[in-house]
Structure formats: structure tokens, C-alpha cells
């Protein structure tokens, strides 16, 4: 299954200022979330963000937040229920591309619930992390076993573009260099 931009929604989960210093490879993960968000903006892909208990963990990273069409707060680890109304506004876009933290908690629970609800879920592995790489890797294995697809930031961007002749191709090249 190749990703189609016109069939996709992007979800950026809990890239929160107070959480990120504890996350493994935090800057690389944030950079890749930014690349995904910028590319989604160029291709008119809806971008939704979530914040886990923002009064305790702080707001979404400022750079990530500005790429989101809307950010929703939550207390449940899975964001599936709070995102449902937003996702339904774009229900014809059946593929959900997810990135976020922590991979083994909020990201995984969201991915598994959305997958079980019938969405096609793609998790961007290099735009996700946890405090522990062991937890992150276990989450990737569990999501893949449940039927979620795993990809990288560059895979997603090139699949969304489909062609080097796409008008956004040069912008994408600048984002990944």
C-alpha cells in the first residue's frame, strides 16, 4: 500500500515541551514531525495535534503546534476518542499517518484503537520515540503485528508526492536535506 496524499490525515501526538527532554533522540523526532507537518501543509493534508494533560506536561512544541489545523487536549492515553469528531470531518481520507511520543503509551494506544476502528494506520517510526528505545521498539513490533504499517518520514513524503515532477518536490528536497 502506497500512501496517497488525498487519502491521508496526519496526527501529531504529544510532542510536548516538558516531555521532550526525556525522549530518546528528541530533536531528530521533532525535526521529522516538522518535516511531515510542513509537507502536509503543502499538500492540503489535514494535520491534527494532541496534548496529554497539558496543564502538567505543557503545551505542544511550538514548532509542531503551528503546523496543526487543530490541537486537542486529552487525559486518556489513547487519542482516538478525542480525535474522532475531527477525523470524521475528513472521513473520505481513510489513511491516518501517526507520529508522536511516547511510542509505547499514547502513540501505540491511539494507533491500535484507530486500527481496530477500521482506519488504515501508518506509524512514522523515525518521528516517534519514548524515553527508552526498548519500549519504543516493542511498541513498533506490537503495532506492526496488529496490522499498522510502519514507514519513515522520507518514505511518507515521497509517497505523498508520487512524482519528481510534483510542484512541491523541490520544497520537499529542501526539508530533507
Buried (B, 14 or more C-beta within 10 A) or exposed (E): EEBEBEBBBBBBBBBBBEBBEEBBBBEBBBBBBBBBBBBBBBBEBBBBBBBBEBEEBBBBBEBBBEBBBEBBBBEBBBBBEBBEEBBEEBEEBBBBBBBBBBBBBBBBBBBBBBBEEEBBBBBBBBBBBBBBEEBBBBBBEBBEEEEBBBBEBBBBBBBBBEEEEBEBBEBBEEBEE
